[in-house]
């Protein structure tokens, strides 16, 4: 019996280590590689992959194909037989290419199509206030290997997360000879006689380069007389041109970290990459000028080219001229404010303006009580709140890479010297002023007399009610689901908003939620979730309570201060026995959340360091707010406390403060909560007449 068991185990182990077949067989039999395999089968390449010679295949998966833009997908589908053969050969190397080897240390290899493939690796970084790292990732022409080293009898298969561009046979210099880059070519021609050494790296086939190439559209924005003037000053022009490349490195936008810096060809100017984690847009700062990458990762024989929408280093507009060109609504608001303000933006130096985008203004245009066309007091407040005091500038690329709200910097605005807070968090840079928080969507736009920072909200004018403010913050979405489950969501809405402003409920199920960051710190100082919440016990599977209904009416709007636990706080609470039990009882969990909800407005910046205040919460409990220092504020009830992570975020019907924990006590499962359902407050403690009155309340 023992011997037969041993034979059976040997048979099993032999099966585990048995060869799975050659590359061609594995490609055709592996789920998720059908698109790549189909192209292989339609060409003679399949004969190579059936043979005995050793190959490494970089195969894109079906998801990579499905997510292609329609135009690129159409190009692939329309390939001729010859084109298919050439295309698929680019993904095959006639050798074993092993991850973890020196082959991935910023090297290139030749594929069987005689085209270069650039290999690289990086330690993946996940955001935290101190910086944290993840596993090593490997890349081929900027596409990440999401499955490495599938063994075959005749080689290896690496699976890619996207379809990279096939490397062209020409150099970076050859690429810029296209008609759409003729203006940049004209600038280079001005350097041919005495400064050709500046141009040579672009054509060098023995070394690699990353080139940032301004389009004709970008360069045509420069007034013609200034372009001619620049071409007539070759010593100055060459320094600007050198800012546009990084020698000796091939840098794909998919590989860089946010705020990662590289030396440019000009020793006095760094290249800084800015990655917007929410939109995946890439901006690059060179010579203190921010440019958007319009078309990235164009792979050429000696490196990679990124097409950008501005020339590096060279500022040619004043702040007011740049605003007129980029932000028509902000320009019109400036014009309506005062001549003094307009003149300030044309002063020779020291001007820094936070510029709301067109979309940001669209959020407030139809708000009750907001009139940008006739209310000059409002337009003056908006413009001066977004202008920093002269000389109080900041450059986003010079801020500490890691941090959170507690590591914020301060500047003073021109509106009553109101404080503007600036900080990095969640891989983004944020500003907060007038009790509105805004993300810098385009940083460090250099002008002749200072800097512009483009933001996604209008400071001083809240554009969402409390329910919307929670719902539209990715890091509070988990919390919103529970608020909705316990029947509080409608109660926190502003009746002057159409209820359909909230997207359909189906948009926040498990398919919507993507946990892309890691958080192993159970102290919860950061605003992202610890795990994917949509497990078997996720909130969308929890019991629900009847809605509390809406508070107030269009003519008499209720106002609240809500200390909102972030997603991590909800996760940590649910992982405790008592927390899970409470969440199973929606009436009791609503009672606990109402402990963190207060009638009226509570602004923490109006408290002094060392001050302690007591308030009656919406559930009737007395809760303390303790301001230990300028950066540390705690909400305290009994033995539980929550630290305020981000304070004073204004809504049209109140204010929220994001906190690190749920305030719960051991007796919450047993105490009598019937009195809380009957609890009423005087009408005057709720009422808020207009959005505009809140605006001025918030920022005075």
Residue pairs with C-beta under 8 A, 6 or more apart in sequence:
19 151
19 152
19 153
20 26
20 151
20 152
21 29
21 152
21 153
22 49
22 50
22 51
22 152
22 153
22 154
23 49
23 55
23 57
23 152
23 154
23 155
23 157
24 40
24 46
24 49
24 50
25 152
26 150
26 152
26 157
27 33
27 36
27 37
27 40
27 49
27 57
27 59
27 157
28 37
28 41
30 37
30 150
30 157
32 61
32 62
32 63
32 159
33 59
33 61
33 62
33 159
34 62
35 60
35 61
35 62
35 65
36 59
36 60
36 61
36 65
36 88
36 91
37 59
39 84
39 87
39 88
40 46
40 49
40 88
42 81
42 84
43 81
43 84
43 85
43 88
44 85
45 85
45 88
45 89
45 92
48 55
48 92
48 112
49 55
49 57
49 92
49 154
51 154
52 154
53 94
53 154
54 94
54 95
54 96
54 154
54 155
55 92
55 93
55 94
55 95
55 112
55 154
55 155
55 156
56 92
56 93
56 95
56 96
56 97
56 155
56 156
56 157
56 158
57 91
57 92
57 93
57 155
57 156
57 157
57 158
58 91
58 92
58 93
58 117
58 140
58 143
58 145
58 158
58 160
59 91
59 157
59 158
59 159
59 160
60 91
60 143
60 159
60 160
60 161
60 162
60 163
60 164
61 146
61 159
61 160
61 161
63 161
64 143
64 160
64 161
64 162
64 163
65 73
65 76
65 163
67 162
68 76
68 163
72 163
76 87
76 163
79 87
86 113
87 166
89 111
89 112
89 113
90 111
90 113
90 115
90 117
90 166
90 167
91 111
92 111
92 112
92 113
93 109
93 110
93 111
93 112
93 117
94 112
95 109
96 155
96 156
97 103
97 109
97 119
97 156
97 158
98 149
98 156
99 121
99 138
99 145
99 148
99 149
99 158
100 136
103 109
103 119
104 119
104 120
104 121
104 138
104 139
105 120
105 121
106 118
106 119
106 120
106 249
106 250
107 118
107 119
108 116
108 117
108 118
108 119
108 208
108 250
109 116
109 117
109 119
110 116
110 117
111 117
113 166
115 166
115 167
115 168
115 169
116 167
116 301
117 140
117 141
117 167
118 140
118 141
118 142
118 167
118 208
118 250
118 252
118 299
118 303
118 304
119 138
119 139
119 140
120 138
120 139
120 250
120 252
120 255
121 136
121 137
121 138
121 139
122 136
122 137
122 139
122 255
122 257
123 133
123 134
123 135
123 136
123 137
124 133
124 134
124 135
124 136
124 137
125 131
125 132
125 133
125 134
125 257
126 132
126 133
126 134
126 517
126 518
127 277
127 402
127 425
127 426
127 427
127 517
127 526
127 528
128 402
128 519
128 521
128 526
129 402
129 403
129 404
129 406
129 407
129 525
129 526
130 402
131 401
131 402
132 518
134 518
137 144
137 145
138 144
138 145
138 148
138 158
139 145
139 252
139 254
139 255
140 158
140 160
140 164
141 164
141 165
141 167
141 252
141 297
141 299
142 162
142 164
142 252
142 253
142 254
142 255
142 297
142 299
142 304
143 160
143 161
143 162
143 163
143 164
143 254
144 160
144 161
144 162
144 254
145 158
145 159
145 160
145 161
146 159
146 160
146 161
147 158
147 159
148 158
148 159
149 156
149 157
149 158
150 156
150 157
150 158
150 159
162 254
164 297
164 299
165 297
165 298
165 299
166 299
167 299
167 300
167 301
168 174
168 175
168 298
168 299
168 300
168 301
169 301
170 300
170 301
171 202
171 203
171 204
171 205
171 300
171 301
171 302
172 202
172 203
172 209
172 211
172 245
172 300
172 302
172 303
172 305
173 199
173 202
173 203
174 203
174 300
174 301
175 181
175 211
175 213
175 298
175 300
175 305
176 184
176 185
176 188
176 202
176 211
176 213
176 305
177 185
180 215
180 216
181 213
181 214
181 215
181 216
182 216
183 214
183 216
183 219
183 220
183 227
184 213
184 214
184 216
184 219
186 231
187 219
187 227
187 230
187 231
187 237
187 241
188 199
188 241
190 231
190 232
190 234
190 237
191 198
191 199
191 234
191 237
191 238
191 241
192 199
193 234
194 234
195 234
195 238
198 238
198 241
198 242
198 265
199 241
201 207
201 209
201 245
201 247
201 265
202 209
202 211
202 245
203 302
204 302
205 301
205 302
207 247
207 248
207 302
208 247
208 248
208 249
208 250
208 302
208 303
209 245
209 246
209 247
209 248
209 249
209 250
209 302
209 303
210 245
210 246
210 249
210 250
210 251
210 262
210 303
210 304
210 305
210 306
211 244
211 245
211 303
211 304
211 305
211 306
212 244
212 245
212 271
212 284
212 286
212 291
212 305
212 306
212 308
212 312
213 244
213 305
213 306
213 307
213 308
214 244
214 291
214 307
214 308
214 309
214 310
214 311
214 312
215 294
215 307
215 308
215 309
217 309
218 291
218 308
218 309
218 310
218 311
219 227
219 311
221 310
221 325
222 230
222 311
222 314
222 316
223 316
226 316
230 236
230 237
230 240
230 314
231 237
239 266
239 268
239 313
240 266
240 287
240 311
240 312
240 313
240 314
241 265
242 264
242 265
242 266
242 269
243 264
243 265
243 266
243 269
243 271
243 286
243 287
243 312
243 313
244 264
244 265
244 286
244 311
244 312
245 264
245 265
246 262
246 263
246 264
246 265
246 271
247 265
249 262
249 303
250 303
250 304
251 262
251 273
251 304
252 296
252 297
252 304
253 273
253 275
253 282
253 293
253 296
253 297
253 306
254 297
256 273
256 275
257 273
257 275
258 273
258 274
258 275
258 277
258 401
258 427
259 272
259 273
259 274
259 397
259 399
259 401
259 424
260 272
260 273
261 270
261 271
261 272
261 273
261 397
262 270
262 271
262 273
263 270
263 271
264 270
264 271
264 286
264 287
264 312
266 287
266 313
269 286
269 287
269 288
269 312
269 313
270 286
270 397
271 284
271 285
271 286
272 284
272 285
272 286
272 397
273 282
273 283
273 284
274 282
274 283
274 284
274 285
274 290
274 396
274 397
274 443
275 281
275 282
275 427
276 282
276 283
276 428
276 441
277 426
277 427
277 428
277 516
278 428
278 439
278 474
279 441
281 292
281 293
281 441
282 292
282 293
282 296
283 290
283 291
283 292
283 293
283 442
283 443
284 290
284 291
284 293
284 306
284 308
285 291
285 397
285 443
285 444
286 312
286 313
287 312
287 313
287 314
287 446
288 313
288 395
288 444
288 446
288 451
289 310
289 311
289 312
289 313
289 314
289 315
289 444
289 445
289 446
290 310
290 442
290 443
290 444
290 445
290 446
291 308
291 309
291 310
291 311
291 312
292 308
292 309
292 310
292 442
293 306
293 307
293 308
294 307
294 308
294 309
295 306
295 307
296 306
296 307
297 304
297 306
298 304
298 305
298 306
298 307
315 446
315 447
315 448
316 448
317 325
317 447
317 448
318 345
318 346
318 351
318 447
318 448
318 449
319 345
319 346
319 351
319 353
319 447
319 449
319 450
319 452
320 331
320 334
320 342
320 345
320 346
321 447
322 445
322 447
322 452
323 330
323 331
323 334
323 345
323 353
323 355
323 452
324 331
326 355
326 445
326 452
326 454
327 355
327 356
327 357
327 358
327 454
328 358
329 356
329 358
329 361
329 372
330 355
330 356
330 361
332 372
333 361
333 372
333 379
333 382
333 383
334 341
334 342
334 345
334 383
335 342
336 372
336 373
336 376
336 379
337 376
337 379
337 380
337 382
337 383
337 384
338 376
338 380
341 380
341 383
341 384
341 387
344 351
344 387
344 414
345 351
345 353
345 387
345 449
346 449
347 390
347 449
348 449
349 449
349 450
350 390
350 391
350 393
350 449
350 450
351 387
351 390
351 447
351 449
351 450
351 451
352 387
352 388
352 392
352 393
352 394
352 411
352 450
352 451
352 452
352 453
353 386
353 387
353 388
353 450
353 451
353 452
353 453
354 386
354 387
354 388
354 420
354 431
354 433
354 438
354 452
354 453
354 455
354 459
355 386
355 445
355 452
355 453
355 454
355 455
356 386
356 438
356 454
356 455
356 456
356 457
356 458
356 459
357 441
357 454
357 455
357 456
359 456
360 438
360 455
360 456
360 457
360 458
361 372
361 458
363 457
363 458
363 463
363 464
364 370
364 372
364 458
364 461
364 463
365 372
367 461
367 463
367 652
367 691
368 496
368 652
368 690
368 691
369 690
369 691
369 692
369 693
370 378
370 461
370 691
370 692
370 695
371 378
372 378
372 379
372 382
375 692
378 461
378 692
378 695
381 415
381 460
381 695
381 696
381 699
382 458
382 459
382 460
382 461
384 413
384 414
384 415
385 413
385 414
385 415
385 418
385 433
385 434
385 459
385 460
385 699
386 413
386 459
387 413
387 414
387 415
388 394
388 411
388 412
388 413
388 414
388 420
389 411
389 412
389 413
389 414
389 417
392 411
392 412
393 411
393 450
393 451
394 409
394 411
394 422
394 451
394 453
395 444
395 451
396 429
396 440
396 443
396 444
396 453
397 443
397 444
399 409
399 422
399 423
399 424
399 429
400 407
400 424
401 424
402 424
403 423
403 424
403 425
404 423
404 424
404 425
404 525
404 526
404 527
404 645
405 421
405 423
405 425
405 645
405 646
405 647
406 525
406 631
406 632
407 423
407 424
408 421
408 422
408 423
408 432
408 631
409 421
409 422
409 423
410 419
410 420
410 421
410 422
411 419
411 420
411 422
412 418
412 419
412 420
413 419
413 420
413 433
415 434
415 460
415 699
416 699
416 700
418 433
418 434
418 699
419 433
419 605
420 431
420 432
420 433
420 459
421 430
421 431
421 432
421 433
422 429
422 430
422 431
423 429
423 430
424 430
425 527
426 475
426 517
426 527
426 528
428 439
428 440
429 439
429 440
429 443
430 437
430 438
430 439
430 440
431 437
431 438
431 440
431 453
431 455
431 459
432 438
432 459
432 648
432 649
433 459
433 460
433 699
434 459
434 460
434 461
434 650
434 695
434 698
434 699
435 460
435 462
435 603
435 648
435 649
435 650
435 655
435 698
435 699
436 457
436 458
436 459
436 460
436 461
436 462
436 463
436 649
436 650
437 457
437 646
437 649
438 455
438 456
438 457
438 458
438 459
439 455
439 456
439 457
440 453
440 454
440 455
441 454
441 455
441 456
442 453
442 454
443 453
443 454
444 451
444 453
445 451
445 452
445 453
445 454
457 463
460 695
460 698
460 699
461 691
461 695
462 469
462 650
462 651
462 652
462 691
462 694
462 695
462 698
463 652
464 472
464 651
464 652
465 492
465 493
465 494
465 497
465 651
465 652
465 653
466 492
466 493
466 494
466 560
466 562
466 651
466 653
466 654
466 656
467 480
467 483
467 489
467 490
467 492
467 493
467 502
468 493
468 497
468 501
468 502
468 651
469 649
469 651
469 656
470 476
470 479
470 480
470 483
470 492
470 562
470 564
470 656
471 477
471 480
471 502
471 508
475 527
475 528
475 529
475 566
475 567
475 658
476 564
476 566
476 567
476 658
477 508
477 513
477 567
478 513
478 529
478 533
478 539
478 567
478 570
478 571
479 564
479 565
479 566
479 567
479 569
479 570
480 489
480 508
481 508
481 533
481 539
481 540
482 539
482 542
482 570
482 583
482 589
482 593
483 489
483 492
483 593
484 505
485 539
485 542
485 543
485 544
485 545
485 586
486 544
486 545
486 586
486 587
486 589
486 590
486 593
487 544
487 545
487 546
487 547
487 548
487 586
487 590
488 548
488 590
488 593
488 594
488 597
489 547
490 499
490 547
490 548
490 549
490 550
491 547
491 548
491 549
491 550
491 551
492 551
492 560
492 562
492 653
493 499
493 550
493 653
494 557
494 651
494 652
494 653
495 550
495 552
495 553
495 554
495 557
496 554
496 557
496 652
496 691
497 652
509 534
509 540
510 532
510 534
510 538
510 540
513 532
513 533
513 534
515 528
515 529
515 531
515 532
515 533
517 528
519 526
519 528
519 529
519 530
519 568
520 530
522 530
522 572
523 660
524 530
524 566
524 568
524 569
524 572
524 660
524 661
525 643
525 645
525 660
526 568
526 645
527 566
527 567
527 568
527 645
527 646
527 658
528 566
528 567
528 568
529 567
529 568
529 570
529 571
530 568
530 571
530 572
531 571
533 539
533 567
533 570
533 571
533 574
534 540
537 574
537 580
539 570
539 583
542 583
542 584
542 586
543 584
543 585
543 586
544 586
545 586
545 587
545 590
548 590
551 558
551 686
552 558
552 653
552 686
552 687
556 683
556 686
556 687
556 689
557 652
557 653
557 686
557 687
557 688
557 689
558 599
558 653
558 686
558 687
558 688
559 599
559 600
559 601
559 653
559 654
559 686
559 687
559 688
559 694
560 597
560 598
560 599
560 600
560 618
560 653
560 654
560 655
560 686
561 597
561 598
561 599
561 600
561 601
561 602
561 654
561 655
561 656
561 657
562 596
562 597
562 598
562 654
562 655
562 656
562 657
563 596
563 597
563 598
563 635
563 642
563 644
563 656
563 657
563 659
563 663
564 596
564 656
564 657
564 658
564 659
565 573
565 596
565 642
565 659
565 660
565 661
565 662
566 645
566 658
566 659
566 660
568 660
569 642
569 659
569 660
569 661
569 662
570 662
572 579
572 661
573 579
573 583
573 661
573 662
573 664
574 580
574 583
578 664
578 666
578 668
578 669
579 662
579 664
581 669
582 588
582 589
582 592
582 664
582 668
582 669
583 589
585 669
587 673
588 668
588 669
588 673
591 619
591 668
591 673
591 676
592 619
592 662
592 663
592 664
592 668
593 662
594 617
594 618
594 619
594 676
595 617
595 618
595 619
595 621
595 623
595 637
595 663
596 617
596 623
596 635
596 642
596 659
596 662
596 663
597 617
597 618
597 619
598 615
598 616
598 617
598 618
598 623
599 618
599 681
599 685
599 686
600 685
600 686
601 654
601 655
601 697
602 615
602 625
602 655
602 657
603 648
603 655
603 698
604 625
604 627
604 633
604 644
604 647
604 648
604 657
605 647
605 648
607 613
607 625
607 627
607 633
608 627
609 627
609 628
609 629
609 630
610 627
610 628
611 626
611 627
612 624
612 625
612 626
612 627
613 624
613 625
614 622
614 623
614 624
614 625
615 622
615 623
615 624
615 625
616 622
616 623
617 623
618 679
618 681
619 673
619 676
619 679
620 675
620 676
620 679
621 637
623 635
623 636
623 637
623 663
624 635
624 636
624 637
625 633
625 634
625 635
625 636
626 633
626 634
626 636
627 633
628 634
632 643
633 643
633 644
633 647
633 657
634 641
634 642
634 643
634 644
635 641
635 642
635 644
635 657
635 659
635 663
637 663
637 665
638 665
639 665
640 661
640 662
640 663
640 664
640 665
641 661
641 663
642 659
642 660
642 661
642 662
642 663
643 659
643 660
643 661
644 657
644 658
644 659
644 660
645 658
645 659
645 660
646 657
646 658
647 657
647 658
648 655
648 657
649 655
649 656
649 657
649 658
650 694
650 698
652 691
652 694
653 688
654 688
655 698
688 694
